[in-house]
Amino acid sequence: MTTPAQDAPLVFPSVAFRPLRLLIVCLALTALAVVAAAFTGHILFGVFFGVGLALGLVNALLVRRAVEAITAEDHPLKKKMAVNSATRLLIITAIALGIAFVFKTSGGIAVLFGLAIFQALLVMSTSIPVLRKIRSNGLDVLDTESKG
């Protein structure tokens, strides 16, 4: 008999996630956005863009913490990770939409742009090292760092 998908063990590959590097990139992008927005006379647009980047980074850090906690259990379940993800994304989205709505005349919509750009940064920053490893080792991509 097979195990239902929601009760199957949760398996996550190691991911090249470097939060400090992402923080530095986010700070640089925020500074660039604030300067560019200041030239147009809408400095808060740049600030809210930075808030969106920060929300994305917080979300990524919470994902890492959840994955570590759930996969450390004896029998991690996909359902638990799905509920955690849905709850976290609901809260982050509610915060971003709330800011966008409350500050709509000041450029609050930039929070959503910041979140979107952060997701693209996250995908690039985690997939490029993996693709390099695949290119150098072929499809034999076992994590050699964790072996010793």
Accessible surface in RSA format (square Angstrom, percent):
REM  Atomic radii and reference values for relative SASA: ProtOr
REM  Chains: A
REM  Algorithm: Lee & Richards
REM  Probe-radius: 1.40
REM  Slices: 20
REM RES _ NUM      All-atoms   Total-Side   Main-Chain    Non-polar    All polar
REM                ABS   REL    ABS   REL    ABS   REL    ABS   REL    ABS   REL
RES MET A   1   242.93 125.8 151.96 100.6  90.97 216.6 128.17 109.0 114.76 152.0
RES THR A   2   123.32  87.7 107.92 109.4  15.40  36.7  82.51 110.8  40.81  61.7
RES THR A   3    79.71  56.7  57.48  58.3  22.23  53.0  24.78  33.3  54.92  83.0
RES PRO A   4    69.24  50.5  56.65  51.6  12.59  45.8  69.02  57.0   0.22   1.4
RES ALA A   5    71.35  65.6  60.00  92.6  11.35  25.8  64.68  91.1   6.67  17.7
RES GLN A   6    93.34  52.2  88.64  64.8   4.70  11.2  33.67  71.7  59.66  45.3
RES ASP A   7    61.89  43.4  54.01  53.8   7.89  18.6  14.50  34.1  47.39  47.3
RES ALA A   8    18.34  16.9  18.34  28.3   0.00   0.0  18.34  25.8   0.00   0.0
RES PRO A   9    90.44  65.9  82.83  75.5   7.61  27.7  84.35  69.6   6.09  37.8
RES LEU A  10    19.87  11.1  12.15   8.7   7.72  19.4  12.15   8.5   7.72  20.8
RES VAL A  11   127.10  83.6 103.37  93.6  23.73  57.2 106.38  92.4  20.72  56.2
RES PHE A  12    83.46  41.8  57.74  35.8  25.72  66.9  57.74  35.0  25.72  73.6
RES PRO A  13   101.12  73.7  85.53  78.0  15.59  56.7  96.56  79.7   4.56  28.4
RES SER A  14    79.49  67.2  47.35  63.2  32.14  74.0  43.06  91.7  36.42  51.0
RES VAL A  15    87.04  57.3  60.09  54.4  26.95  64.9  61.85  53.7  25.19  68.3
RES ALA A  16    29.46  27.1  15.93  24.6  13.53  30.8  26.41  37.2   3.04   8.1
RES PHE A  17    35.85  17.9  18.95  11.7  16.89  44.0  18.96  11.5  16.88  48.3
RES ARG A  18   131.25  55.1 126.03  64.2   5.21  12.4  38.04  52.0  93.21  56.5
RES PRO A  19    31.94  23.3  30.76  28.0   1.18   4.3  31.08  25.7   0.86   5.4
RES LEU A  20   124.29  69.2 120.52  86.2   3.77   9.5 123.55  86.8   0.74   2.0
RES ARG A  21   123.54  51.9 119.36  60.8   4.18  10.0  42.91  58.6  80.63  48.9
RES LEU A  22     3.43   1.9   3.43   2.5   0.00   0.0   3.43   2.4   0.00   0.0
RES LEU A  23    70.95  39.5  70.95  50.8   0.00   0.0  70.95  49.8   0.00   0.0
RES ILE A  24   104.05  59.2 102.82  76.6   1.23   3.0 103.18  74.3   0.87   2.4
RES VAL A  25    52.20  34.4  50.01  45.3   2.20   5.3  52.16  45.3   0.04   0.1
RES CYS A  26     6.89   5.2   6.75   7.5   0.13   0.3   6.89  17.4   0.00   0.0
RES LEU A  27   109.25  60.8 104.38  74.7   4.87  12.2 104.91  73.7   4.35  11.7
RES ALA A  28    62.10  57.1  48.29  74.5  13.81  31.4  57.24  80.6   4.86  12.9
RES LEU A  29    49.73  27.7  48.24  34.5   1.50   3.8  48.33  33.9   1.40   3.8
RES THR A  30    32.43  23.1  32.43  32.9   0.00   0.0  28.28  38.0   4.15   6.3
RES ALA A  31    56.46  51.9  49.31  76.1   7.15  16.3  56.41  79.4   0.05   0.1
RES LEU A  32   118.71  66.1 114.80  82.1   3.91   9.8 117.92  82.8   0.79   2.1
RES ALA A  33    22.19  20.4  12.68  19.6   9.51  21.6  20.49  28.9   1.70   4.5
RES VAL A  34    36.03  23.7  36.03  32.6   0.00   0.0  36.03  31.3   0.00   0.0
RES VAL A  35    81.92  53.9  79.77  72.2   2.15   5.2  81.65  70.9   0.27   0.7
RES ALA A  36    55.37  50.9  47.85  73.8   7.52  17.1  52.39  73.8   2.98   7.9
RES ALA A  37     7.49   6.9   2.21   3.4   5.28  12.0   7.09  10.0   0.39   1.0
RES ALA A  38    50.90  46.8  31.36  48.4  19.54  44.4  33.47  47.1  17.43  46.2
RES PHE A  39   173.56  86.8 139.07  86.1  34.49  89.7 142.49  86.4  31.07  88.9
RES THR A  40    96.31  68.5  69.56  70.5  26.74  63.7  73.51  98.7  22.80  34.5
RES GLY A  41    63.28  78.0   0.00   N/A  63.28  78.0  34.85  95.6  28.43  63.7
RES HIS A  42   120.41  65.8 114.77  79.8   5.64  14.4  72.70  74.9  47.71  55.5
RES ILE A  43    87.11  49.6  85.21  63.5   1.90   4.6  85.21  61.4   1.90   5.2
RES LEU A  44    79.16  44.1  78.58  56.2   0.58   1.5  78.58  55.2   0.58   1.6
RES PHE A  45    74.14  37.1  74.14  45.9   0.00   0.0  74.14  45.0   0.00   0.0
RES GLY A  46     0.00   0.0   0.00   N/A   0.00   0.0   0.00   0.0   0.00   0.0
RES VAL A  47    62.98  41.4  59.77  54.1   3.22   7.8  61.36  53.3   1.63   4.4
RES PHE A  48    18.54   9.3  18.54  11.5   0.00   0.0  18.54  11.2   0.00   0.0
RES PHE A  49    25.02  12.5  25.02  15.5   0.00   0.0  25.02  15.2   0.00   0.0
RES GLY A  50     8.66  10.7   0.00   N/A   8.66  10.7   3.95  10.8   4.71  10.6
RES VAL A  51    51.27  33.7  48.47  43.9   2.79   6.7  50.52  43.9   0.74   2.0
RES GLY A  52     0.00   0.0   0.00   N/A   0.00   0.0   0.00   0.0   0.00   0.0
RES LEU A  53     0.50   0.3   0.50   0.4   0.00   0.0   0.50   0.3   0.00   0.0
RES ALA A  54    51.57  47.4  46.92  72.4   4.65  10.6  51.09  72.0   0.48   1.3
RES LEU A  55    22.18  12.3  21.70  15.5   0.47   1.2  21.99  15.4   0.19   0.5
RES GLY A  56     0.09   0.1   0.00   N/A   0.09   0.1   0.00   0.0   0.09   0.2
RES LEU A  57    16.18   9.0  16.18  11.6   0.00   0.0  16.18  11.4   0.00   0.0
RES VAL A  58    71.07  46.8  71.07  64.3   0.00   0.0  71.07  61.8   0.00   0.0
RES ASN A  59    13.79   9.5  13.79  13.3   0.00   0.0   0.27   0.6  13.52  13.1
RES ALA A  60     5.84   5.4   1.39   2.1   4.46  10.1   3.61   5.1   2.23   5.9
RES LEU A  61    64.01  35.6  59.97  42.9   4.04  10.2  60.19  42.3   3.82  10.3
RES LEU A  62    60.87  33.9  58.27  41.7   2.61   6.6  58.29  40.9   2.59   7.0
RES VAL A  63    48.33  31.8  48.33  43.8   0.00   0.0  48.33  42.0   0.00   0.0
RES ARG A  64    99.59  41.8  95.35  48.6   4.24  10.1  29.48  40.3  70.11  42.5
RES ARG A  65   163.66  68.7 161.46  82.3   2.20   5.2  57.75  78.9 105.91  64.2
RES ALA A  66     9.74   9.0   3.03   4.7   6.71  15.3   9.55  13.4   0.20   0.5
RES VAL A  67    28.53  18.8  28.53  25.8   0.00   0.0  28.53  24.8   0.00   0.0
RES GLU A  68   103.20  59.2  94.73  71.7   8.47  20.2  43.39  83.9  59.81  48.8
RES ALA A  69    61.49  56.5  46.07  71.1  15.42  35.1  55.99  78.8   5.51  14.6
RES ILE A  70     6.94   3.9   6.94   5.2   0.00   0.0   6.94   5.0   0.00   0.0
RES THR A  71    49.14  35.0  29.82  30.2  19.32  46.0  16.61  22.3  32.53  49.2
RES ALA A  72    83.89  77.1  45.80  70.7  38.09  86.7  57.53  81.0  26.36  69.8
RES GLU A  73    67.10  38.5  52.24  39.5  14.86  35.4  37.63  72.8  29.47  24.1
RES ASP A  74   135.02  94.6 103.76 103.3  31.26  73.9  26.76  63.0 108.26 108.0
RES HIS A  75   149.78  81.9 137.90  95.8  11.88  30.4  93.80  96.7  55.97  65.1
RES PRO A  76    14.68  10.7  14.55  13.3   0.13   0.5  14.55  12.0   0.13   0.8
RES LEU A  77    65.74  36.6  65.38  46.8   0.36   0.9  65.38  45.9   0.36   1.0
RES LYS A  78    90.09  43.9  87.73  53.8   2.36   5.6  46.09  41.5  44.00  46.9
RES LYS A  79   122.18  59.6 118.78  72.9   3.40   8.1  65.75  59.2  56.44  60.1
RES LYS A  80   103.88  50.7  96.78  59.4   7.11  16.9  69.26  62.3  34.63  36.9
RES MET A  81    17.91   9.3  17.91  11.9   0.00   0.0  17.91  15.2   0.00   0.0
RES ALA A  82    61.07  56.1  48.69  75.1  12.38  28.2  57.20  80.6   3.86  10.2
RES VAL A  83    89.24  58.7  86.38  78.2   2.86   6.9  89.15  77.5   0.10   0.3
RES ASN A  84    55.01  37.9  46.78  45.2   8.22  19.8   9.63  23.2  45.38  43.9
RES SER A  85    28.04  23.7  28.04  37.4   0.00   0.0  18.06  38.5   9.97  14.0
RES ALA A  86    62.47  57.4  50.85  78.5  11.62  26.4  57.95  81.6   4.52  12.0
RES THR A  87    69.11  49.2  65.72  66.6   3.39   8.1  51.42  69.1  17.70  26.8
RES ARG A  88    23.68   9.9  19.48   9.9   4.20  10.0  15.69  21.4   7.98   4.8
RES LEU A  89    87.13  48.5  86.63  62.0   0.50   1.3  86.97  61.1   0.16   0.4
RES LEU A  90   127.10  70.8 122.34  87.5   4.76  12.0 126.39  88.8   0.71   1.9
RES ILE A  91    93.76  53.4  91.75  68.3   2.01   4.8  93.73  67.5   0.02   0.1
RES ILE A  92    12.27   7.0  12.27   9.1   0.00   0.0  12.27   8.8   0.00   0.0
RES THR A  93    64.09  45.6  62.98  63.9   1.11   2.6  42.41  57.0  21.68  32.8
RES ALA A  94    59.69  54.9  44.50  68.7  15.19  34.6  51.63  72.7   8.07  21.4
RES ILE A  95    76.97  43.8  69.93  52.1   7.05  17.0  76.31  55.0   0.66   1.8
RES ALA A  96     0.01   0.0   0.01   0.0   0.00   0.0   0.01   0.0   0.00   0.0
RES LEU A  97    92.86  51.7  89.78  64.2   3.08   7.8  90.09  63.3   2.77   7.5
RES GLY A  98    31.92  39.4   0.00   N/A  31.92  39.4  31.11  85.4   0.81   1.8
RES ILE A  99    36.49  20.8  34.35  25.6   2.14   5.2  35.94  25.9   0.55   1.5
RES ALA A 100     9.94   9.1   6.97  10.8   2.96   6.7   7.19  10.1   2.74   7.3
RES PHE A 101   138.16  69.1 131.83  81.7   6.33  16.5 136.20  82.6   1.96   5.6
RES VAL A 102   106.99  70.4  78.74  71.3  28.24  68.1  83.88  72.9  23.11  62.7
RES PHE A 103    86.07  43.1  84.54  52.4   1.53   4.0  86.07  52.2   0.00   0.0
RES LYS A 104   130.67  63.7 108.68  66.7  21.99  52.4  75.72  68.2  54.95  58.5
RES THR A 105   133.78  95.1  94.70  96.0  39.08  93.1  76.96 103.4  56.81  85.9
RES SER A 106    39.40  33.3  25.67  34.3  13.73  31.6  12.11  25.8  27.29  38.2
RES GLY A 107    14.34  17.7   0.00   N/A  14.34  17.7  12.31  33.8   2.03   4.5
RES GLY A 108     0.00   0.0   0.00   N/A   0.00   0.0   0.00   0.0   0.00   0.0
RES ILE A 109    84.95  48.3  84.95  63.3   0.00   0.0  84.95  61.2   0.00   0.0
RES ALA A 110     0.00   0.0   0.00   0.0   0.00   0.0   0.00   0.0   0.00   0.0
RES VAL A 111     0.00   0.0   0.00   0.0   0.00   0.0   0.00   0.0   0.00   0.0
RES LEU A 112    52.02  29.0  47.00  33.6   5.02  12.6  47.48  33.3   4.54  12.2
RES PHE A 113   103.25  51.7 102.46  63.5   0.80   2.1 103.25  62.6   0.00   0.0
RES GLY A 114     0.00   0.0   0.00   N/A   0.00   0.0   0.00   0.0   0.00   0.0
RES LEU A 115    27.53  15.3  27.46  19.6   0.07   0.2  27.53  19.3   0.00   0.0
RES ALA A 116    62.27  57.3  47.63  73.5  14.63  33.3  55.33  77.9   6.93  18.4
RES ILE A 117    74.92  42.6  74.77  55.7   0.15   0.4  74.92  54.0   0.00   0.0
RES PHE A 118     0.05   0.0   0.05   0.0   0.00   0.0   0.05   0.0   0.00   0.0
RES GLN A 119    71.97  40.2  71.82  52.5   0.15   0.4  44.08  93.8  27.90  21.2
RES ALA A 120    50.84  46.7  41.62  64.2   9.22  21.0  49.92  70.3   0.92   2.4
RES LEU A 121    27.72  15.4  26.95  19.3   0.77   1.9  26.96  18.9   0.76   2.0
RES LEU A 122    35.09  19.5  35.09  25.1   0.00   0.0  35.09  24.6   0.00   0.0
RES VAL A 123    94.68  62.3  92.50  83.7   2.17   5.2  94.68  82.3   0.00   0.0
RES MET A 124    98.12  50.8  98.06  64.9   0.06   0.1  60.62  51.5  37.50  49.7
RES SER A 125    32.75  27.7  18.28  24.4  14.47  33.3  27.51  58.6   5.25   7.4
RES THR A 126    21.44  15.2  20.65  20.9   0.79   1.9   6.82   9.2  14.62  22.1
RES SER A 127    40.34  34.1  36.36  48.5   3.99   9.2  31.57  67.2   8.77  12.3
RES ILE A 128    75.67  43.1  75.15  56.0   0.52   1.2  75.50  54.4   0.17   0.5
RES PRO A 129    40.13  29.2  32.11  29.3   8.01  29.1  34.73  28.7   5.39  33.5
RES VAL A 130    61.37  40.4  59.27  53.7   2.10   5.1  61.36  53.3   0.01   0.0
RES LEU A 131    98.43  54.8  96.06  68.7   2.37   6.0  96.06  67.5   2.37   6.4
RES ARG A 132   158.65  66.6 153.67  78.3   4.98  11.9  51.07  69.8 107.58  65.2
RES LYS A 133    58.32  28.5  53.68  32.9   4.64  11.1  40.54  36.5  17.79  18.9
RES ILE A 134    55.18  31.4  53.96  40.2   1.21   2.9  53.96  38.9   1.21   3.3
RES ARG A 135   196.44  82.5 166.26  84.8  30.18  71.9  71.34  97.5 125.10  75.8
RES SER A 136    89.31  75.5  49.83  66.5  39.49  91.0  49.93 106.3  39.38  55.2
RES ASN A 137    65.47  45.1  45.14  43.6  20.33  49.0  16.16  38.9  49.31  47.7
RES GLY A 138    37.18  45.8   0.00   N/A  37.18  45.8  34.20  93.9   2.98   6.7
RES LEU A 139   159.91  89.1 135.75  97.1  24.16  60.7 136.35  95.8  23.56  63.4
RES ASP A 140    99.91  70.0  87.12  86.7  12.79  30.3  34.61  81.5  65.30  65.1
RES VAL A 141    65.76  43.3  50.93  46.1  14.83  35.7  50.94  44.3  14.82  40.2
RES LEU A 142   111.10  61.9 107.19  76.7   3.91   9.8 109.79  77.1   1.31   3.5
RES ASP A 143    45.34  31.8  36.70  36.5   8.64  20.4  17.08  40.2  28.26  28.2
RES THR A 144    77.94  55.4  68.14  69.1   9.80  23.4  52.68  70.8  25.26  38.2
RES GLU A 145   147.72  84.8 120.32  91.0  27.40  65.2  50.08  96.9  97.63  79.7
RES SER A 146    90.87  76.8  50.74  67.7  40.12  92.4  46.44  98.9  44.42  62.2
RES LYS A 147   139.77  68.2 100.92  61.9  38.85  92.5  78.75  70.9  61.02  65.0
RES GLY A 148   104.45 128.8   0.00   N/A 104.45 128.8  56.42 154.8  48.04 107.6
END  Absolute sums over single chains surface
CHAIN  1 A     9919.6       8435.1       1484.5       7280.0       2639.6
END  Absolute sums over all chains
TOTAL          9919.6       8435.1       1484.5       7280.0       2639.6
